[in-house]
Amino acid sequence: MAEQKAKLGGRIWFNILIFGLMGQVAWSVENMFFNTFLYNSIYSGASQSAVNGSIDVMSAISAMVAFSAATAVITTFLIGTWSDKAGKRKRFICIFYILWGIVTASFGAISRENTAALFGLSDETKILTATVCIVITMDCVMTFMGSAGNDAAFNAWVTDVTSTKNRATVESILSFLPIVASVAVMGLAGAVGSIGYHLFFIVLGAVVALCGIIGMFTLKDGTIQAQPSDSYWQDLIYGFRPSVVRENKKLYLALTAVCISSTAFQVFFPYIFIYLGNVLNFSLDSLMASLTPTIIAVAVVVLVLVVVLLVSMGKLMDKFGKEKFVIFATLLYFAGLLAAGFAKTAVTFLICALPAMAGWGLISIGMNASVRDFMPQGKVGAFQGIRMIFFVLIPMVVGPVIGNLVCRISSVTYTNEYGVVTSAPGSVMFFASAAVAIFILIPALILKKKGFKA
């Protein structure tokens, strides 16, 4: 039984790392660059009249995030429950990772010119509006593939093969993978100007698809204690039953804490690169050009130290209990977000944002591991949908709406290189994020009183 094991074998770690990393690479492309792709490629170069007559770019980004989140949740419910009934996760992980990569690669073909040719349009406003709708629709298709393979099947598989004795350690690794993925994608993104979005998306899509192919030979299903007597449709609504909520109070408290933390994150994250580039004048190209061997060496050392620190924190949580870290992590998150709002340059912003990211990372490690600990046996796949409501749907719908609201109130206007007057988000979004983050203390303190033991 996986629950009795304190140590994981090399094969399990290999698959956790490769599927966790490639999944985060794909999500990083969506979360970090689909917004900038929409902003810099689809809207960029459009006439003032087309921009004025079409969907506002901030609203388009907010809508894309919200529709993607809804797709992710619905998909995870359907595929997670199906994988419980099948008693297998491997086939779902591998097949959907391959499809995920293929759809990601197709984004390079989306442009206003291709939309005009495909639908025979000549009106600039209609072309821009149709192209934006295509991006949002394809984002939902990509999200379906990714949520099926990663959120539903892979996350359930991780719970299958881990135990309460090692989950915080595993989560410490999983929480670091988004950072690695973001750095890797940013490195590739630096070449977008020379290779173009078409090749950029093809390369990333191919890497994700290759991961699915590798998994066919390396993945092995864990123990799934499914309950065949329950029907598929009953399992879909299992987590919504009041009796189930009452029986699993600790699970829902942990889910609520993660939900608030992620909502605070999504207040600013969809707009972060637009803010950095157009308000703080941060240029990825300039950064890449300024890199020296010394700077790269220092960055590698810092990266290694971060890995060691995160893994150490995970091991400490497994040994001494997660409740000893969560309150401190919340206050660190709150303070870092406040500080980020006062930053006036990209360098000071990075310094101020470090505490926020450290606090967010610690909350993620402790609470994500607790969610896995508290999940009812035999319903792990079915509960991935409930997990997605709290982890993705609510945060990615509510967070960007709050961010969009405060950005409209405090937006910075400027004229781009095409002479079109446009707007960029303001720093007040970090204060709004901090105001949301402080509410993590409510479920965290209640859970600490009840105890973090499963």
PATORKOL-262090 format. One line per field, with one value per residue: residue number from 0; x, y, z of N, C-alpha, C in turn. Coordinates in steps of 0.05 Angstrom, whole numbers. Layout:
BEGIN
num: NUM:...
n.xx: X:...
n.yy: Y:...
n.zz: Z:...
ca.xx: X:...
ca.yy: Y:...
ca.zz: Z:...
c.xx: X:...
c.yy: Y:...
c.zz: Z:...
***
This chain:
BEGIN
num: 0:1:2:3:4:5:6:7:8:9:10:11:12:13:14:15:16:17:18:19:20:21:22:23:24:25:26:27:28:29:30:31:32:33:34:35:36:37:38:39:40:41:42:43:44:45:46:47:48:49:50:51:52:53:54:55:56:57:58:59:60:61:62:63:64:65:66:67:68:69:70:71:72:73:74:75:76:77:78:79:80:81:82:83:84:85:86:87:88:89:90:91:92:93:94:95:96:97:98:99:100:101:102:103:104:105:106:107:108:109:110:111:112:113:114:115:116:117:118:119:120:121:122:123:124:125:126:127:128:129:130:131:132:133:134:135:136:137:138:139:140:141:142:143:144:145:146:147:148:149:150:151:152:153:154:155:156:157:158:159:160:161:162:163:164:165:166:167:168:169:170:171:172:173:174:175:176:177:178:179:180:181:182:183:184:185:186:187:188:189:190:191:192:193:194:195:196:197:198:199:200:201:202:203:204:205:206:207:208:209:210:211:212:213:214:215:216:217:218:219:220:221:222:223:224:225:226:227:228:229:230:231:232:233:234:235:236:237:238:239:240:241:242:243:244:245:246:247:248:249:250:251:252:253:254:255:256:257:258:259:260:261:262:263:264:265:266:267:268:269:270:271:272:273:274:275:276:277:278:279:280:281:282:283:284:285:286:287:288:289:290:291:292:293:294:295:296:297:298:299:300:301:302:303:304:305:306:307:308:309:310:311:312:313:314:315:316:317:318:319:320:321:322:323:324:325:326:327:328:329:330:331:332:333:334:335:336:337:338:339:340:341:342:343:344:345:346:347:348:349:350:351:352:353:354:355:356:357:358:359:360:361:362:363:364:365:366:367:368:369:370:371:372:373:374:375:376:377:378:379:380:381:382:383:384:385:386:387:388:389:390:391:392:393:394:395:396:397:398:399:400:401:402:403:404:405:406:407:408:409:410:411:412:413:414:415:416:417:418:419:420:421:422:423:424:425:426:427:428:429:430:431:432:433:434:435:436:437:438:439:440:441:442:443:444:445:446:447:448:449:450:451:452:453
n.xx: 17:11:5:35:88:149:190:204:213:264:241:189:201:226:183:148:178:188:136:111:144:140:86:80:110:77:32:55:65:13:-7:31:44:3:-29:5:16:-34:-38:10:15:-36:-68:-30:-9:-59:-108:-128:-184:-202:-185:-214:-266:-269:-265:-244:-176:-160:-207:-213:-170:-184:-232:-212:-181:-221:-257:-222:-210:-260:-267:-224:-240:-289:-270:-233:-267:-296:-256:-223:-259:-272:-222:-217:-257:-237:-193:-142:-89:-48:-57:-90:-58:-14:-37:-67:-28:2:-36:-44:5:3:-40:-21:22:-6:-21:14:-5:-45:-69:-86:-85:-90:-140:-172:-166:-186:-241:-257:-259:-259:-266:-233:-245:-280:-246:-206:-237:-257:-209:-191:-232:-221:-171:-186:-222:-189:-154:-186:-193:-141:-135:-171:-145:-98:-117:-142:-99:-60:-83:-126:-111:-54:-46:-79:-53:-4:-22:-38:11:40:47:24:71:108:88:91:144:145:109:140:178:144:123:165:175:141:171:219:199:177:224:250:213:213:265:263:225:251:273:232:225:261:252:198:127:104:143:160:115:110:157:152:104:119:155:123:88:125:138:92:97:144:125:94:129:152:118:80:21:-6:-33:-102:-158:-213:-285:-326:-382:-408:-440:-417:-440:-458:-410:-391:-418:-406:-371:-400:-441:-475:-467:-418:-385:-389:-365:-314:-287:-237:-211:-239:-229:-174:-175:-202:-165:-124:-152:-162:-110:-93:-129:-114:-64:-79:-102:-63:-29:-46:-35:17:64:51:49:102:130:108:100:140:181:210:250:253:287:329:347:365:407:441:463:518:574:585:538:502:524:517:461:450:471:437:389:397:403:351:322:343:327:270:260:280:245:198:211:217:165:140:163:156:105:54:26:59:82:47:19:60:78:34:33:82:72:32:59:99:70:48:95:113:77:96:141:183:217:240:280:275:224:230:261:226:184:203:195:139:132:160:128:79:96:108:58:31:59:49:-8:-26:-5:-34:-86:-82:-72:-121:-159:-212:-203:-206:-235:-203:-193:-244:-246:-211:-236:-266:-222:-202:-241:-231:-176:-170:-218:-250:-207:-186:-229:-250:-204:-177:-220:-223:-172:-177:-216:-190:-148:-172:-188:-140:-107:-51:-41:-15:20:29:80:54:24:-23:-68:-66:-77:-45:-38:-40:1:-32:-59:-29:-36:-90:-87:-58:-96:-134:-104:-94:-138:-129:-114:-160:-185:-137:-123:-167:-161:-112:-125:-159:-124:-74:-68:-85
n.yy: -24:44:81:63:71:106:122:138:105:108:107:126:178:198:200:234:281:289:290:327:372:380:388:435:468:472:495:542:567:577:609:650:668:666:708:751:740:749:803:826:804:793:839:878:924:929:975:1039:1046:993:970:1001:987:933:877:898:894:880:860:817:785:773:745:701:675:662:628:588:568:548:507:474:455:427:388:360:338:301:268:253:224:184:159:137:98:66:46:58:103:114:110:153:196:193:194:242:280:278:297:347:372:374:409:455:468:484:537:574:584:620:683:751:757:704:692:728:708:657:664:700:755:827:873:908:910:867:826:828:819:767:738:743:714:664:653:650:607:564:563:542:490:471:473:434:386:390:391:342:306:325:354:320:263:258:285:256:207:219:225:172:144:165:181:200:207:227:267:324:332:315:353:398:394:393:444:475:465:497:545:531:516:565:596:567:572:628:635:611:644:690:685:692:738:730:678:675:668:622:580:579:561:510:483:481:452:404:384:375:335:295:280:252:208:184:170:125:83:87:99:73:48:67:44:39:47:37:43:1:-5:43:89:121:172:184:189:235:277:268:297:342:331:346:313:289:334:348:303:308:355:377:371:407:455:460:462:511:547:543:560:615:634:624:656:707:708:705:755:791:762:749:796:810:809:845:890:892:900:947:985:984:982:935:893:833:819:855:839:787:800:825:787:756:710:710:730:690:646:660:662:608:586:610:587:533:537:553:507:470:494:493:437:422:449:422:371:383:398:348:321:352:373:407:450:484:519:546:594:632:632:654:707:724:722:760:808:811:820:870:900:894:926:977:981:1013:1004:951:920:931:914:858:845:858:824:773:755:749:708:667:660:645:598:565:561:534:485:463:464:439:388:374:372:327:289:289:270:225:155:116:153:189:205:225:268:304:340:371:392:423:463:494:504:525:543:581:616:633:657:695:722:748:782:817:838:862:900:935:949:979:1022:1044:1045:1053:1096:1097:1111:1066:1035:1038:1082:1079:1092:1061:1020:1000:956:980:989:982:935:898:912:901:846:832:845:806:760:760:737:683:667:655:601:573:580:556:504:492:490:446:407:380:327:270
n.zz: 0:-16:25:67:55:65:34:-34:-96:-149:-200:-192:-175:-221:-258:-231:-233:-290:-313:-280:-289:-346:-350:-322:-354:-399:-376:-360:-409:-424:-380:-374:-426:-463:-452:-461:-514:-536:-525:-547:-599:-624:-614:-622:-671:-694:-718:-689:-690:-697:-649:-612:-627:-618:-571:-507:-488:-436:-415:-450:-435:-382:-392:-421:-382:-345:-375:-388:-337:-321:-360:-345:-295:-305:-340:-307:-268:-300:-325:-282:-248:-284:-289:-239:-241:-282:-259:-273:-287:-321:-378:-388:-373:-409:-462:-463:-452:-499:-536:-514:-524:-580:-591:-565:-599:-644:-636:-659:-709:-706:-724:-742:-797:-817:-796:-825:-877:-871:-858:-895:-885:-884:-855:-805:-750:-743:-757:-717:-671:-683:-684:-632:-606:-627:-604:-550:-552:-571:-529:-490:-511:-509:-454:-439:-456:-426:-372:-369:-374:-337:-289:-275:-283:-274:-224:-190:-194:-168:-115:-108:-107:-65:7:73:98:64:31:36:24:-30:-50:-42:-82:-127:-122:-135:-188:-223:-222:-246:-295:-312:-317:-357:-400:-405:-421:-472:-493:-500:-549:-583:-614:-655:-676:-680:-661:-682:-689:-637:-607:-631:-617:-560:-556:-579:-542:-497:-518:-528:-477:-461:-494:-475:-425:-435:-431:-382:-339:-284:-258:-195:-131:-134:-99:-117:-116:-140:-136:-134:-179:-240:-247:-197:-170:-193:-168:-117:-81:-70:-36:24:70:58:58:113:136:120:139:150:101:68:93:84:28:23:44:6:-38:-26:-24:-77:-105:-89:-115:-168:-175:-192:-227:-282:-307:-299:-332:-371:-339:-319:-367:-390:-350:-311:-346:-359:-397:-430:-471:-464:-414:-426:-460:-427:-395:-363:-356:-301:-277:-293:-267:-214:-213:-221:-175:-137:-153:-141:-86:-73:-88:-51:-4:-9:-12:37:71:59:78:132:144:137:179:227:225:189:208:237:203:169:185:191:138:112:132:112:57:52:70:30:-17:-6:-4:-57:-84:-76:-105:-152:-194:-238:-213:-157:-152:-160:-115:-74:-86:-74:-18:-20:-59:-33:13:-12:-36:8:32:-8:-9:43:47:-1:6:51:30:-3:37:65:30:15:12:-47:-74:-99:-153:-167:-132:-153:-185:-148:-122:-163:-168:-123:-128:-179:-210:-178:-160:-212:-236:-200:-182:-229:-242:-199:-205:-256:-245:-207:-238:-279:-250:-234:-279:-324:-377:-443:-505:-556:-600:-648:-647:-622:-570:-509:-450:-387:-331:-262:-201:-157:-159:-131:-78:-73:-80:-33:5:-4:8:64:86:86:135:165:151:159:214:239:220:242:296:296:280:238:225:187
ca.xx: 0:26:3:54:114:160:208:195:234:274:223:167:212:230:157:139:194:184:108:106:157:129:59:83:119:54:15:69:60:-14:-11:49:49:-21:-38:23:11:-59:-32:32:13:-62:-77:-9:-10:-86:-114:-142:-213:-207:-182:-237:-291:-268:-264:-222:-155:-160:-231:-208:-152:-200:-251:-197:-173:-245:-267:-202:-214:-285:-260:-206:-255:-307:-253:-222:-289:-303:-234:-215:-278:-268:-197:-223:-272:-220:-172:-117:-83:-26:-67:-101:-36:2:-53:-75:-3:9:-55:-38:28:-6:-57:-4:37:-24:-25:30:-18:-66:-62:-108:-84:-101:-169:-185:-165:-203:-269:-263:-266:-243:-269:-212:-257:-290:-222:-194:-256:-258:-183:-191:-250:-207:-151:-200:-233:-167:-143:-203:-187:-115:-140:-184:-124:-80:-130:-147:-73:-45:-99:-142:-97:-27:-48:-90:-31:15:-34:-38:38:53:34:25:99:126:74:101:169:137:97:161:189:124:119:188:174:131:192:237:184:175:251:255:196:222:289:254:209:270:279:207:230:276:241:169:110:98:163:160:94:115:178:141:84:133:167:101:79:147:135:71:108:163:109:84:149:163:97:67:-1:-5:-56:-127:-178:-239:-309:-342:-410:-418:-441:-400:-454:-459:-384:-387:-430:-399:-359:-419:-461:-470:-457:-390:-371:-387:-347:-287:-284:-209:-205:-251:-215:-149:-182:-209:-140:-111:-169:-157:-82:-91:-144:-96:-44:-91:-109:-42:-13:-52:-27:43:84:43:57:131:140:98:100:167:200:227:252:266:309:351:357:381:431:459:473:546:579:584:510:490:535:504:434:449:475:412:369:404:396:322:314:351:309:243:259:284:220:180:219:211:136:134:174:146:77:50:14:80:93:27:13:83:79:13:42:103:59:18:79:113:51:47:120:114:60:110:165:183:234:239:298:263:200:239:269:202:167:214:180:112:134:168:104:61:107:105:29:25:71:35:-37:-30:0:-56:-108:-77:-75:-148:-177:-222:-192:-224:-248:-182:-198:-268:-242:-194:-254:-270:-196:-199:-259:-218:-149:-169:-242:-255:-185:-182:-252:-252:-179:-174:-242:-214:-150:-187:-230:-171:-131:-188:-189:-113:-91:-32:-45:9:17:48:96:37:10:-50:-69:-75:-73:-31:-46:-25:11:-53:-68:-14:-49:-115:-79:-52:-122:-147:-86:-95:-161:-120:-111:-185:-186:-112:-124:-187:-149:-90:-139:-170:-101:-68:-66:-107
ca.yy: 0:69:95:53:76:131:129:133:95:126:107:144:205:205:207:258:303:294:298:351:394:386:399:463:483:477:514:568:578:588:630:672:679:669:735:770:733:764:832:835:794:796:867:895:929:935:1003:1049:1041:965:966:1014:973:905:871:910:874:871:843:792:768:764:725:677:662:651:606:566:556:531:483:457:442:407:366:345:322:280:250:243:203:162:144:120:74:50:35:63:131:116:114:180:215:193:202:270:296:279:315:373:383:380:433:478:474:497:566:590:590:640:711:766:752:678:694:742:690:634:671:719:781:850:894:904:905:840:808:828:806:738:727:741:692:639:648:641:580:545:562:523:464:464:468:407:365:392:384:313:292:335:359:297:237:259:293:232:187:228:218:143:133:178:176:223:209:240:285:351:331:314:379:418:391:401:473:488:460:520:565:520:518:593:605:554:584:655:633:606:667:711:681:696:760:721:654:679:652:597:560:579:542:483:471:474:431:379:375:363:310:275:271:232:184:172:158:99:63:91:102:50:56:62:29:54:32:47:31:-4:-6:70:95:143:198:189:198:263:296:258:317:364:322:358:293:286:358:346:281:316:384:386:373:431:477:461:471:539:562:543:577:644:639:625:679:730:705:711:783:805:745:751:822:816:814:871:910:894:911:974:1004:984:982:911:881:806:819:870:822:765:811:834:764:750:685:713:732:664:628:669:653:579:581:618:567:509:543:553:479:458:506:483:409:421:457:399:350:393:395:320:312:366:381:430:473:501:536:559:621:648:634:672:734:730:726:786:829:812:832:899:912:895:948:1002:980:1032:993:922:908:933:896:831:842:859:801:748:745:740:682:648:654:631:571:550:555:513:459:453:460:419:362:368:364:299:273:288:259:198:134:106:175:208:216:241:293:322:361:388:405:443:485:511:511:538:557:605:636:644:673:717:737:767:802:837:852:879:922:954:959:999:1046:1055:1038:1072:1098:1105:1107:1045:1042:1041:1107:1073:1097:1037:1021:979:954:995:974:978:907:883:918:886:819:829:846:779:740:760:720:656:662:644:572:563:579:536:478:488:483:419:390:374:299:259
ca.zz: 0:-18:50:86:46:72:13:-61:-114:-170:-222:-185:-175:-249:-270:-217:-243:-318:-319:-265:-302:-372:-346:-314:-378:-415:-362:-361:-435:-423:-359:-377:-452:-480:-447:-476:-542:-543:-522:-565:-626:-636:-613:-632:-700:-702:-719:-665:-693:-692:-620:-599:-634:-611:-543:-493:-484:-408:-412:-465:-419:-360:-402:-428:-357:-333:-391:-385:-310:-322:-375:-329:-273:-317:-351:-285:-257:-319:-329:-256:-240:-304:-283:-215:-250:-299:-242:-287:-292:-341:-406:-389:-372:-434:-486:-462:-454:-528:-549:-503:-540:-608:-590:-559:-624:-664:-631:-676:-734:-702:-729:-755:-826:-822:-791:-848:-900:-865:-857:-916:-872:-892:-835:-785:-724:-743:-758:-691:-653:-689:-676:-602:-599:-634:-584:-525:-557:-572:-502:-476:-522:-497:-426:-436:-458:-403:-347:-369:-369:-313:-265:-267:-281:-261:-196:-176:-193:-147:-90:-107:-102:-41:32:92:108:44:12:37:9:-58:-57:-43:-109:-146:-120:-148:-217:-238:-224:-266:-321:-320:-326:-383:-420:-409:-437:-499:-502:-508:-577:-599:-633:-679:-688:-683:-644:-695:-681:-607:-597:-641:-600:-534:-559:-584:-516:-480:-530:-524:-449:-461:-507:-456:-403:-443:-424:-355:-319:-273:-241:-166:-120:-135:-84:-127:-105:-165:-132:-140:-207:-249:-243:-168:-162:-203:-149:-90:-64:-65:-16:51:88:52:68:142:143:111:145:147:72:56:104:70:2:25:47:-20:-56:-21:-32:-106:-114:-85:-135:-194:-177:-207:-245:-310:-317:-288:-353:-383:-319:-319:-392:-398:-328:-299:-368:-359:-423:-429:-490:-451:-393:-438:-472:-405:-379:-365:-343:-272:-269:-297:-246:-189:-216:-218:-146:-123:-160:-126:-58:-71:-88:-25:17:-12:-5:66:84:56:97:159:148:140:205:250:222:171:223:248:182:152:194:184:109:104:138:93:32:55:71:4:-36:1:-12:-87:-94:-73:-122:-174:-215:-240:-194:-131:-152:-156:-87:-57:-92:-64:5:-29:-72:-12:29:-29:-40:33:35:-28:0:66:42:-22:18:69:13:-10:62:75:10:21:-4:-67:-88:-105:-179:-166:-116:-168:-195:-125:-118:-184:-162:-103:-137:-206:-220:-163:-163:-238:-243:-181:-181:-251:-241:-180:-217:-277:-232:-196:-261:-292:-233:-231:-302:-335:-406:-458:-534:-564:-623:-671:-644:-610:-541:-495:-421:-374:-303:-243:-178:-137:-159:-110:-53:-73:-75:-5:20:-6:20:93:95:89:164:177:151:170:243:246:214:262:321:293:276:210:222:171
c.xx: 18:27:23:83:124:179:197:218:242:255:199:177:216:204:145:152:188:156:101:119:145:101:61:94:95:36:28:65:33:-16:7:49:25:-32:-21:21:-13:-53:-12:29:-14:-72:-56:-11:-38:-91:-129:-172:-220:-205:-206:-263:-292:-269:-240:-202:-156:-184:-227:-190:-168:-219:-236:-189:-198:-255:-248:-205:-238:-281:-244:-222:-274:-292:-243:-243:-293:-281:-224:-232:-275:-243:-200:-237:-255:-199:-144:-114:-65:-37:-77:-79:-22:-13:-59:-50:5:-10:-51:-16:19:-22:-40:12:20:-28:-9:17:-40:-56:-86:-109:-96:-131:-184:-187:-185:-233:-276:-271:-248:-245:-250:-223:-267:-267:-210:-211:-256:-232:-182:-209:-237:-186:-164:-211:-211:-153:-159:-198:-161:-118:-153:-163:-106:-92:-136:-121:-60:-62:-115:-125:-71:-29:-60:-69:-11:4:-34:-11:52:37:36:54:117:113:83:128:164:126:118:175:169:120:142:188:162:153:212:224:183:202:257:239:204:247:282:240:227:277:255:211:244:264:211:152:104:117:165:140:99:136:167:120:97:145:146:91:100:145:114:80:127:147:98:103:158:142:86:45:3:-30:-81:-149:-206:-262:-328:-372:-423:-419:-424:-414:-456:-432:-378:-397:-423:-389:-377:-440:-455:-458:-427:-373:-367:-367:-318:-281:-256:-201:-215:-239:-188:-154:-189:-185:-125:-126:-164:-129:-80:-107:-128:-75:-55:-101:-88:-29:-20:-41:2:63:77:52:87:142:133:97:128:189:220:226:267:290:334:364:375:407:451:472:503:551:577:555:496:499:521:475:431:452:450:391:372:396:366:311:319:333:281:241:263:259:199:186:213:181:127:141:160:117:74:40:34:90:72:21:35:84:58:21:64:92:46:38:93:96:49:72:122:98:75:135:162:200:232:256:286:238:208:247:245:184:177:200:152:113:143:144:84:70:103:76:21:35:54:6:-42:-25:-23:-81:-106:-82:-104:-168:-186:-211:-214:-239:-228:-186:-222:-264:-223:-211:-260:-245:-194:-217:-244:-191:-150:-194:-247:-232:-183:-206:-252:-227:-175:-196:-234:-191:-158:-201:-210:-153:-146:-188:-162:-95:-73:-36:-19:3:38:62:80:20:-18:-49:-81:-69:-58:-39:-28:-17:-9:-63:-53:-26:-75:-109:-72:-77:-136:-130:-89:-118:-153:-119:-136:-186:-160:-112:-144:-175:-126:-102:-149:-147:-99:-65:-90:-124
c.yy: 25:84:87:60:104:141:122:124:115:128:126:173:215:215:231:283:309:303:323:375:401:397:428:480:491:498:542:582:591:612:654:685:680:697:755:765:749:794:841:826:799:825:886:899:935:965:1012:1043:1012:958:977:999:945:901:884:888:863:852:816:773:757:742:699:661:648:626:582:552:538:505:464:442:420:383:348:328:297:259:238:220:179:145:127:94:55:35:39:94:134:124:143:200:216:203:232:289:299:299:344:387:391:405:458:487:489:527:584:598:611:668:724:760:725:677:707:724:667:640:691:746:803:873:888:898:876:819:806:813:775:725:723:718:665:633:638:613:559:542:542:494:454:457:441:385:366:384:354:298:300:337:335:272:239:266:270:211:194:221:187:132:145:172:201:227:223:261:313:353:332:341:401:418:401:432:488:486:483:542:556:523:546:604:593:567:613:655:629:631:690:709:685:717:750:696:656:661:625:575:557:559:514:469:463:452:404:367:362:337:288:264:249:206:169:157:131:76:65:91:75:59:49:47:48:37:43:31:25:-4:21:75:119:170:204:200:227:283:289:280:340:356:334:339:289:310:356:325:289:345:393:389:399:456:482:472:501:556:565:562:607:651:642:648:704:731:714:740:798:788:748:776:828:823:840:894:914:908:939:994:1007:982:958:899:855:805:833:853:800:776:819:811:760:723:687:714:705:645:634:659:623:572:587:597:542:513:542:524:466:468:494:453:406:429:435:377:358:391:366:310:325:376:407:455:492:521:554:588:640:653:654:701:743:737:754:810:833:826:862:913:915:918:975:1004:999:1024:963:908:908:916:867:826:841:835:774:738:735:713:660:640:638:602:554:542:533:486:447:446:439:391:354:359:335:280:268:276:231:177:123:128:196:221:234:268:312:345:381:405:428:467:505:521:529:555:582:625:649:659:698:735:757:789:824:853:871:904:944:966:981:1025:1060:1049:1061:1073:1107:1100:1088:1053:1046:1066:1103:1077:1072:1039:997:979:970:978:969:950:890:888:903:856:813:829:820:759:738:742:690:648:649:613:559:560:558:508:472:480:454:398:382:344:288:240
c.zz: 0:8:70:79:54:50:-15:-78:-136:-194:-217:-186:-204:-262:-257:-229:-273:-325:-304:-279:-329:-370:-339:-337:-395:-402:-361:-387:-435:-405:-364:-405:-470:-476:-462:-506:-553:-545:-544:-594:-639:-636:-625:-662:-710:-701:-694:-667:-688:-662:-605:-603:-626:-580:-530:-485:-456:-403:-427:-448:-395:-368:-409:-403:-345:-348:-388:-358:-309:-337:-359:-308:-284:-327:-328:-271:-275:-321:-303:-246:-259:-297:-258:-224:-266:-283:-254:-289:-317:-369:-409:-389:-399:-458:-486:-462:-484:-542:-539:-519:-568:-609:-584:-584:-644:-660:-649:-702:-731:-706:-742:-785:-833:-817:-814:-872:-895:-868:-879:-906:-882:-871:-812:-757:-722:-743:-731:-671:-658:-680:-646:-593:-606:-613:-558:-528:-557:-545:-486:-485:-510:-468:-421:-436:-434:-377:-346:-362:-343:-288:-256:-262:-266:-231:-179:-173:-171:-120:-86:-97:-78:-16:50:102:89:26:13:22:-21:-67:-58:-71:-129:-146:-133:-178:-233:-242:-246:-294:-331:-330:-353:-405:-426:-426:-467:-511:-511:-538:-595:-621:-659:-692:-693:-666:-656:-686:-651:-597:-607:-624:-573:-535:-564:-559:-498:-491:-526:-496:-447:-474:-489:-434:-410:-434:-395:-333:-310:-255:-212:-157:-120:-122:-92:-115:-128:-161:-137:-170:-214:-243:-214:-158:-171:-183:-120:-71:-57:-43:11:71:84:62:98:151:137:115:141:117:61:68:90:41:2:28:21:-40:-51:-29:-63:-118:-112:-107:-163:-197:-195:-229:-274:-323:-312:-310:-368:-365:-319:-344:-398:-375:-316:-320:-367:-387:-421:-448:-478:-429:-404:-449:-451:-389:-385:-351:-312:-262:-272:-275:-219:-189:-211:-188:-130:-128:-144:-97:-53:-71:-61:-3:15:-3:25:81:81:75:126:165:152:168:228:248:206:186:234:228:168:159:186:154:99:109:119:66:31:54:44:-17:-31:-9:-43:-98:-93:-92:-146:-198:-216:-220:-166:-129:-147:-127:-69:-61:-80:-39:-2:-41:-52:5:13:-33:-16:38:16:-19:22:60:20:-11:36:53:5:14:69:54:17:2:-23:-83:-97:-132:-180:-152:-131:-179:-173:-120:-138:-180:-143:-113:-162:-211:-204:-165:-190:-249:-226:-182:-203:-252:-222:-192:-239:-267:-222:-218:-276:-276:-233:-255:-311:-365:-419:-488:-543:-590:-648:-669:-632:-580:-528:-465:-410:-345:-285:-218:-157:-137:-138:-82:-50:-68:-46:12:19:10:50:103:96:118:176:175:162:200:253:242:234:289:319:290:247:205:207:188
***
